[in-house]
């Protein structure tokens, strides 16, 4: 082009150069594009994925023996790229582990910290799904359209629950750069209406970059009877009476890494190990819980202070740190009744045992990697919590956590009936909110409260013997979960892609923490970060933090409207625990911080805010899709199982009819259709030849209608009809069973559940996987021939 300029007249050349200058200036004023660093000589361009294979040669030679064969094309990881193991514990507050000053023994975390770095100013989003997508991508949770959990998605940008095409998960980036990838445990990023054979399956773990997945797809699981997927397939829970999911997933993870190293030792691996622990239900073998007998008799108020004292002694917090004020809703321990103290103490003993068992299982995995000789070359990022400890147990805790999702309050006398079995398979428990506040010491609030560090500050450890010289040191630069992916990319020598499958990618939003590895005093690089969850919101900038507490996790309704919330201001460089509100002394600073929040909120699709809670679990109200949509009838077949509330036809708060074509054997037995399990559900089944229907109300009360006589062997059309009383949610109705048009049983159910039955005990046809709704006798599997099962609902 330069050579051709001599043919342009002077005035034309002047105009051309002027236009080019204007274009250049205007381009520089736009948001800078992310560009990949120049690839070293011989290296492929890793900024565009998939990495392009060479153009295929054509040959004129007839005989292959006379032609030179080309080199085989293969994408290899960058030279020296380490293995990466990310461990993410669930619902573990900053003050739980002894590694971060808490009361729970965590020897494996201690060992990691002694050989690596502890981070005492690392943050999450305050809730599970949002933290996980941020971790696995390097983008803010609203950028991922995950403003809350997947089950609370709406149709607003930032909250749809569907990861945009302009964001590619870290596992997929690493896989396409030559890594083997695997995930074990909890994967809570798939939209619930996509969790079926109908798909789409683009956002399942094995379509999001993981070559191997073994775990559960949802917010929590019954540790004794989980709904497990191996890839895209549901697998049966082993019948071992000592079975526990955390142990099982660890066995699977160890098996995979052994296999990977045996077959492909030249390839680095990326493993995401995410137990369901320590999320409710708090399920743990009794011997783990009993290790803590009597260790929490002092109560949560004394425990908070003891934890802070240990944190100071360990150098985890500044010596001037004070306990942030305990929320006024949390009772003083010394004012509780003897029964309350007895129950609450056991709740905490079980939780502590659960947390220590989780540390033990993570230690088994790390030991397996060490035995393979890969520990020095493995970056281990251990994040002790995807948010703060959970106060969703409300003031008294819960025998069955499903009561929370149905807005039912359990009483202390009723829960004490389960004292000796707390944490076993016969319970689905959660602890009282006072323990959550204590487990988040020295802060005030808990999970869900994104505007307090109790909800968002989590201990983190990074160990990498080959890459980090320092051992047993602290790092105090501000960090956020969106910083993990860019950290991994930097140490793996892999750029965040600018183009994937022909789609331009958004600029990555996190900041690599690698700059902190060998420099405790390095200047902080993550300078601004917004926080928001259900209207709880805050903004961090260069040590300042402004926030508003819109709704504590134990309340179902906000304290104020979004417009009338009271804001506070803290200097976190001088006030680690957010104990000293400076808003009255610095109104201009507070105003500037509020304006900054609104700017960040607009940029990252946080607006408009949605502070609704249980209402957001109602798909119809939120306008998000379900598989059934507006359909009022559906026909199922035997073998269909694991159907969640967004997949199965909705039977809540309405009349409906179930029709099953069956061929019954003598003493026919087993389930025709069921939804839910031991802690809430319904089932239409035969027991010893007798057709029956059981409505299990939250595991607290079981109501059954059963035919007085068994059916002789033969073909039948069995019909269950439920006529709902109406008048609002959770009402009762008349239940009728008929066989070949003849009524054989009738009864009345005084109440039904207004909300979900279970998170992981789902709807099945011909069997009841997981825990059982009712006592079916020897087996839940129907022993006859099951034809069509049709369900029709009345609007």
KETORLO-850216 format. One record per residue (C-alpha): x negated, z, y negated. Coordinates in steps of 0.001 Angstrom, whole numbers, plus 500000, padded with zeros to 6 digits. Each point is the difference from the previous one (the first is absolute). Layout:
<atoms>
      x      z      y
      X      Z      Y
...
</atoms>
This chain:
<atoms>
      x      z      y
 500000 500000 500000
 497159 500847 497590
 498533 496522 500405
 503341 498483 499091
 500245 501892 496681
 497766 497431 498242
 502844 497484 500281
 502383 502244 497998
 500174 499566 496212
 498659 502961 497922
 503464 501098 498838
 501298 499797 503558
 497041 501971 501301
 500609 502677 497350
 503664 500299 500959
 499165 500099 503703
 497459 502799 499552
 502445 501926 497807
 502717 499793 502666
 497551 501085 502705
 498939 502971 497876
 503612 501072 499401
 500774 499764 503725
 496910 502034 500865
 500881 502744 497510
 503615 500200 501181
 498901 500235 503637
 497675 502870 499152
 502909 501890 498467
 501966 499957 503261
 499746 502680 502677
 496632 499327 501666
 500273 498441 503414
 498320 501672 502953
 497217 497803 501300
 497987 500528 503124
 496237 500402 499654
 497991 496943 500858
 499496 499827 503742
 496405 500383 501202
 498368 496895 501400
 501525 499185 503362
 502864 502454 499561
 503584 498718 500081
 502295 500366 497012
 501799 503220 500899
 502128 500099 496852
 502407 497429 501455
 501693 500879 503298
 500100 498802 502642
 496358 498990 499772
 500006 496214 500205
 498551 498485 503107
 497648 496972 499652
 501446 496523 500012
 500017 498639 503539
 497391 497351 500693
 500828 496599 501417
 497681 498317 502500
 499238 496423 501019
 497890 501015 502999
 501737 499397 503317
 498023 502484 502147
 499943 503691 498995
 496555 500327 501568
 498650 497687 497321
 501656 501785 497048
 498922 503154 498199
 502652 502705 500322
 500967 501770 496754
 499687 503762 499627
 503107 501924 500974
 501982 501266 497030
 500601 503763 500020
 500776 502424 497200
 497608 502907 500171
 500020 503189 497983
 497333 500224 497293
 496626 501081 501327
 499772 503786 500165
 503730 500566 499495
 500772 503482 501385
 502874 501184 502128
 502780 501663 498012
 502232 502831 501203
 502754 501159 497646
 501700 503232 501059
 503172 500915 498130
 501714 503307 500766
 503690 500348 499148
 501512 502633 497659
 496818 502092 499803
 499679 501668 496610
 496747 500629 498153
 499966 503669 501046
 500591 499629 503751
 496621 499385 501627
 497182 502524 499933
 497810 497098 498890
 501884 500093 496693
 500503 503773 499894
 503151 500279 502089
 500905 502331 502875
 499977 497426 502832
 496888 499581 502141
 498747 496400 499761
 496550 499957 501627
 499868 496219 500273
 500775 499533 496327
 497319 502594 499257
 497471 498050 502040
 500863 496751 498230
 499706 501660 496603
 496635 501560 500885
 498667 496535 500824
 501729 498172 497190
 501792 500472 496675
 503052 502006 498982
 502213 498653 497209
 501957 502639 498099
 501776 497719 497483
 501480 497368 502294
 503682 499085 499696
 502898 498468 501908
 503466 498863 498882
 501968 503128 501097
 501848 498258 502855
 499121 498397 503323
 500942 496280 499944
 498773 499506 496422
 496670 501679 500719
 499488 497974 503166
 500610 496583 498465
 497755 500940 497067
 497275 501108 502414
 500259 496917 502195
 499966 497514 497114
 498215 501414 496932
 503058 499488 497785
 502408 502498 498446
 503093 500847 501982
 502402 498314 497586
 497787 496904 500001
 500655 500016 503764
 503752 500354 499297
 499843 503449 501619
 501162 502315 497236
 501283 502415 502660
 500282 500086 503788
 501132 496816 501757
 503387 501566 500781
 500669 500447 496252
 499377 496407 498922
 502122 498374 497299
 500147 496460 498632
 497946 500723 496874
 496431 498643 499853
 497651 502817 500888
 502512 501507 502417
 501071 497242 502412
 497912 501349 502899
 498628 496494 500638
 496278 499478 499369
 499538 496954 497727
 498139 496920 501196
 497519 500492 497154
 498626 503122 501708
 498179 499753 503325
 499341 503178 502040
 496430 501189 500436
 500235 499667 503792
 500836 496308 499680
 497152 499439 497547
 497535 501671 502368
 501405 498212 503060
 499534 496640 498336
 496455 501048 499121
 498933 500662 503579
 501160 503574 500687
 501960 501248 502997
 502941 502042 498707
 502295 502641 501476
 502534 502579 498846
 501239 503083 501814
 502745 502455 499129
 502374 499746 497083
 500764 496698 498314
 502661 500521 497364
 499711 496739 498077
 502426 497697 501823
 503418 499575 498337
 502511 501693 502330
 502281 496963 500142
 497085 497995 501432
 499324 502360 502930
 501634 498012 502776
 499509 496844 502043
 501791 498153 497223
 497117 500710 497629
 498549 498592 497890
 496890 501673 501357
 497623 499082 497184
 499725 503631 498922
 499570 501531 503453
 496486 501401 500518
 498894 497215 502355
 501082 497424 497410
 498317 501934 497188
 496441 499676 501204
 499845 502354 502971
 499146 498342 503302
 501050 503168 501833
 502725 502495 499133
 501162 502992 501977
 502340 502408 498278
 503339 500401 498277
 501532 498013 497166
 501797 502470 497791
 499645 503131 497919
 499619 502537 502807
 500250 500382 503740
 500884 502534 502640
 496524 500889 501301
 501421 500830 503435
 502174 496874 500345
 498905 497313 497529
 501265 496461 499671
 496722 498122 500552
 499114 496378 499400
 497015 498275 501548
 499746 497025 497696
 503564 498672 499778
 501242 501574 503228
 501646 503371 500564
 498242 501962 502744
 501406 502866 502021
 498752 503477 499271
 498019 501381 502956
 501861 502579 502058
 497173 502546 499884
 501502 503389 499006
 496826 500718 498007
 500311 496738 498067
 499319 500122 496244
 499853 496915 497811
 496895 500959 497983
 498071 500342 503259
 501430 496740 501330
 499149 497970 496883
 496484 501446 500020
 499539 498996 503631
 501147 496503 499059
 497626 499846 497029
 497044 501119 502114
 500876 497464 502688
 500178 497196 497429
 496657 500770 498344
 498309 500289 503404
 501453 496637 500977
 499035 498417 496681
 496416 501205 500204
 499665 498908 503623
 501188 496462 499289
 498976 499346 496400
 497310 502467 498909
 498722 497433 497509
 503292 500181 498065
 500754 502907 497666
 503345 501718 500411
 502575 501293 497532
 502216 502753 501369
 502914 501681 498242
 500777 503339 501688
 503149 501544 498537
 501623 502826 501984
 503606 500969 499407
 498625 503511 499589
 500410 502105 497972
 503326 498496 498930
 503167 501617 501279
 501065 500493 502702
 497275 502618 500444
 499471 499519 503739
 496990 501549 501677
 499162 501614 503350
 500640 503735 499862
 496367 500930 500583
 498994 498372 496703
 502704 501802 498023
 499270 503337 501654
 496410 499876 498717
 501485 500861 496588
 502229 502896 501027
 499971 502616 497266
 497716 497987 497714
 502724 499281 497449
 501721 503365 499912
 498696 500467 496450
 502354 497256 498816
 499679 496989 497782
 499245 501782 496712
 496917 501778 501325
 498985 496904 501948
 499968 497890 496816
 497564 502404 498376
 497854 500263 503121
 499757 496218 500120
 498960 499750 496364
 497360 502687 500545
 498572 498012 502914
 500098 496787 497975
 497948 501646 497271
 497541 501407 502523
 499529 496536 501508
 499491 498470 496565
 503041 497777 500491
 501567 500998 496702
 498528 501316 496737
 499593 503760 499792
 502486 500208 497110
 502789 498433 502088
 503261 501946 499976
 502924 499747 502367
 502513 497720 498344
 503349 501759 499554
 502080 500272 503139
 503357 498249 499504
 502725 502514 499231
 502147 498689 502874
 497463 501330 502521
 500768 503628 500803
 497326 502683 499839
 498924 500822 503528
 500402 503740 499540
 503663 499502 499089
 500896 498241 503249
 501954 501678 502799
 498329 500975 503266
 501790 497146 501783
 498847 497479 497404
 496400 501168 500307
 500135 499845 503790
 501395 496452 500049
 497831 498640 497201
 496817 501447 501484
 500625 498243 503300
 500687 496748 498171
 496566 500199 498407
 498268 500960 503252
 501410 496878 501639
 498991 497791 497071
 496461 501398 500002
 499661 499392 503736
 501267 496458 499486
 497378 499400 497297
 497144 501391 502091
 501046 497954 503018
 499927 496892 497800
 496454 500784 498884
 499049 500420 503654
 501423 496609 500972
 498290 498246 497083
 496786 501676 501141
 500407 498516 503477
 500129 496517 498505
 496942 500590 497819
 498102 501373 503018
 500893 496870 501975
 498530 497813 497252
 496891 502181 499999
 499641 499626 503773
 500057 496236 499507
 497014 500332 497681
 502040 498694 497064
 500385 503111 497846
 497108 499250 497632
 501335 496515 499358
 503611 501108 499511
 501517 500861 496647
 502529 502767 500620
 502517 500547 497217
 502013 503121 500822
 502964 500615 497683
 501628 503382 500553
 503547 499061 499078
 501984 497016 498786
 501587 502379 497498
 500335 503738 499540
 501573 502319 502539
 503729 499414 500409
 502642 502205 498402
 502784 497956 501566
 500648 503007 502245
 501627 501513 496912
 500183 503753 499525
 500407 501104 503644
 498438 497266 502085
 501933 498223 502729
 500496 500147 503742
 501019 496323 499865
 498619 497947 497121
 502942 497621 500287
 502049 502604 498133
 497962 499115 496889
 501003 496337 500199
 503642 501040 500311
 499883 502600 497189
 500886 502859 502377
 498518 503455 499373
 498823 501950 503053
 500134 503801 500009
 497251 502452 500897
 502088 501769 502717
 500714 496665 501710
 496356 498941 499863
 498783 503336 501375
 501830 499158 503228
 497258 497386 500509
 497088 502289 499035
 498289 500025 503408
 500280 496230 500435
 499019 498988 496442
 497803 496896 500171
 501028 499117 503561
 501961 496969 501198
 503272 501881 499522
 499443 500188 496229
 499432 497492 497206
 498641 502437 497439
 498771 500184 496435
 498628 502963 498043
 501338 501637 496837
 499043 498612 496585
 498033 503154 499152
 497405 498999 502587
 499784 496490 498542
 499155 501444 496596
 497374 502230 501638
 498547 497066 501949
 499560 498124 496706
 498069 502812 498304
 498869 500322 497270
 502760 497714 498697
 503694 500646 499366
 501922 497276 501764
 500111 497922 503153
 500636 496664 501673
 502394 497721 498052
 498826 501489 496696
 497686 497275 498735
 499688 501803 496672
 498095 502964 501451
 496674 499960 501833
 501627 502086 502731
 501831 496817 500923
 497103 497588 499512
 496612 501704 500309
 498646 499817 503532
 496628 500901 501401
 497882 497066 501098
 496732 499713 501920
 497783 496936 500328
 497193 499939 502544
 497636 497052 500499
 496574 501044 501278
 498431 496559 499486
 501353 499531 496500
 500331 503430 498384
 496864 502063 499609
 501714 503135 498713
 501267 502581 502503
 502481 502773 499342
 500434 499164 496325
 503048 499929 497721
 501264 497076 497985
 502350 500667 497099
 500647 496592 498497
 503707 499171 499755
 501096 497900 502935
 503251 498565 501284
 501183 498602 503299
 499906 496461 498551
 496207 500442 499817
 499544 500021 503787
 500395 496253 500659
 497552 498924 497266
 497570 502640 501278
 500195 498533 503502
 499650 496467 498654
 496856 500919 498096
 498243 501717 502885
 501052 497194 502394
 498688 497390 497505
 503383 498300 500011
 501685 498982 496732
 503638 500680 499310
 501432 496520 500552
 501238 497893 497110
 501958 497632 502234
 501653 500592 503399
 501890 497314 501889
 500183 497954 496821
 501537 502857 497982
 498126 501384 497007
 499445 503736 500370
 500599 502634 497359
 496819 501588 498619
 499243 503101 502049
 500991 503167 498144
 497779 502704 501513
 496384 500825 499140
 497328 500293 502666
 498707 503541 500512
 496676 498756 501339
 498407 500796 496637
 500466 503701 500804
 498258 499920 503365
 496501 500770 498830
 500705 501258 496485
 501933 503207 499445
 499820 499549 496225
 500975 496332 499795
 502459 499277 497219
 503599 499841 501158
 501249 496443 500423
 503690 500557 500789
 501083 501011 496509
 503760 499443 499903
 502606 500557 502706
 503771 500290 499876
 502073 502098 502437
 503729 499673 500748
 502350 501018 502788
 503786 500457 499720
 499665 500559 496243
 497105 502469 500247
 497380 498291 497858
 496574 500528 498538
 497077 498187 498432
 496262 500694 500273
 497447 498802 497449
 496393 501137 499677
 500708 503574 501079
 503354 500376 498228
 503212 500202 501994
 503540 499817 498630
 502977 500577 502252
 503617 500931 500451
 501515 501876 502941
 503247 498131 500513
 500987 501392 503410
 498294 502420 502401
 500103 498862 503621
 502296 502826 501086
 502744 498937 497594
 502388 497139 500655
 500701 499381 496307
 497665 499640 496989
 499403 502819 497506
 500804 497695 497070
 500873 496418 499272
 497115 497564 499777
 500555 499839 496257
 499890 503780 499433
 497102 500986 502252
 497489 502434 498511
 496413 498738 499953
 496837 502087 500287
 496341 499293 499223
 496855 501240 501749
 496259 499635 499567
 498969 499724 503640
 496293 500217 499166
 500601 503609 498924
 503152 500800 501977
 499611 498927 503644
 503364 501318 501238
 502213 498931 497072
 500709 503565 498962
 499773 499676 496196
 502465 497705 498219
 498469 498681 496744
 502931 497852 498870
 500981 502279 497111
 496445 499983 498632
 499452 496264 500476
 503282 498164 499286
 498248 496805 498913
 497953 499884 503188
 503107 500579 502078
 501824 497189 498218
 497082 497640 500559
 499949 500903 503700
 503750 499416 500320
 499585 496594 498404
 497160 499252 502400
 502233 500918 502932
 502664 497548 498842
 497379 497270 499588
 498620 500573 503509
 503518 500304 501409
 500945 496613 498590
 496785 498381 501266
 500329 501278 503571
 503777 499497 500507
 500854 503711 499817
 502943 499399 497664
 502895 500537 500185
 499674 503476 501488
 502338 501004 502832
 500299 503762 500542
 502695 499900 502686
 499042 501616 503309
 502273 499898 503057
 502148 497364 498310
 497055 497610 500304
 500164 500189 503794
 503394 498246 499794
 499147 496295 500335
 503411 498800 498829
 499835 502115 496850
 496491 498777 499218
 500757 496353 500754
 497114 499583 502425
 500544 498095 503242
 500967 501250 503433
 500153 497899 503148
 503751 500521 500300
 500765 499444 496332
 503752 499693 499497
 500767 499370 503674
 502694 502187 501531
 499328 499174 503647
 497041 499374 502275
 499411 499508 503725
 496973 501569 501665
 498469 499712 503460
 498139 502265 502393
 496364 500605 499110
 500434 499824 496251
 498464 503176 498613
 498086 501557 497127
 502506 498782 497385
 499768 501920 496725
 502714 500631 497433
 499231 496735 498189
 500206 498068 503289
 502891 501611 501908
 503586 499695 498807
 500908 502897 497683
 502386 502483 501649
 499800 502678 497309
 503055 501222 498107
 502399 497412 501445
 502229 499121 502940
 498584 497855 502798
 500555 498771 503558
 497415 499534 502767
 500935 497713 502923
 497752 499792 503068
 500396 497713 503003
 498558 501861 502968
 499746 499924 503754
 499943 503605 501134
 498484 501342 503185
 501342 503060 501763
 499016 502957 497812
 499039 497594 497217
 497559 501517 497568
 498136 499214 496809
 500264 498815 496436
 502011 497039 498814
 499064 500339 496338
 498405 502762 497965
 498596 500659 496552
 497754 502907 499054
 498815 502769 502283
 499724 503700 500579
 500085 500845 496294
 503021 497921 499098
 501688 496997 501557
 502825 498516 502026
 500249 498597 503527
 502572 498151 502108
 499057 500501 503667
 501039 500860 503540
 499088 503213 501750
 500797 500354 503689
 502449 497144 499619
 501810 501544 497016
 500033 497982 496750
 499034 502221 497075
 499110 499948 496347
 497833 502640 498365
 499545 500545 496283
 496908 502108 499376
 500216 501464 496512
 496395 500482 498775
 499011 501736 503219
 502043 502968 498770
 503295 499247 501738
 500871 497654 502870
 503569 498643 500353
 501038 498056 503121
 503078 498114 501158
 499888 499334 503763
 502408 498561 502558
 501171 502618 502518
 499468 497708 502975
 497186 497695 501029
 500604 496254 500284
 499943 498398 503449
 497431 497248 500446
 501136 496759 498395
 500140 497915 496848
 501343 501541 496812
 500397 499386 496337
 499246 503369 498447
 501061 500570 496413
 499106 502817 497632
 502100 500114 496834
 499307 502290 497032
 502577 500332 497229
 498239 501507 496978
 501930 502465 497845
 498702 498502 496760
 499868 501887 496740
 496247 499871 499561
 496791 500115 502030
 499412 502298 502971
 503666 500408 500964
 501410 500168 503539
 502406 497911 501992
 501802 499304 503275
 497950 498744 502969
 501643 498093 502849
 498596 498512 503225
 501866 497416 502083
 499229 498095 503198
 501569 496595 500581
 502585 500738 497312
 500968 503483 501233
 499163 503041 497890
 497978 502452 502094
 498686 502483 497395
 500689 501085 496449
 498673 502629 497648
 499179 500847 496422
 496649 500255 498221
 500302 502259 496974
 496968 498571 498189
 497414 497245 500142
 496612 499429 498417
 500173 498261 496615
 496371 498863 500088
 497418 498818 502510
 499819 501283 503566
 496278 499643 500436
 496910 498261 498710
 498657 499087 503437
 502761 500709 502536
 501789 496725 499474
 502871 498007 501510
 499736 498786 503616
 502188 498044 502414
 500034 501027 503679
 497534 502865 499543
 499118 502840 497624
 496298 499785 499192
 498300 502949 498316
 501883 503263 499859
 503524 499954 501385
 503251 500333 498100
 501640 501709 502981
 499316 501206 503528
 500445 496876 502117
 498908 501504 503289
 497078 498550 501962
 499352 496996 497704
 501194 498462 496747
 499684 496467 501408
 503338 498545 501044
 499985 499550 503779
 502706 497353 500149
 500199 496516 498558
 500465 499892 496242
 501461 496863 498439
 500961 499539 496377
 500161 502993 497698
 502031 499142 496914
 500450 502197 496947
 502539 499430 497271
 500123 502115 496842
 502820 500424 497532
 499138 499664 496339
</atoms>
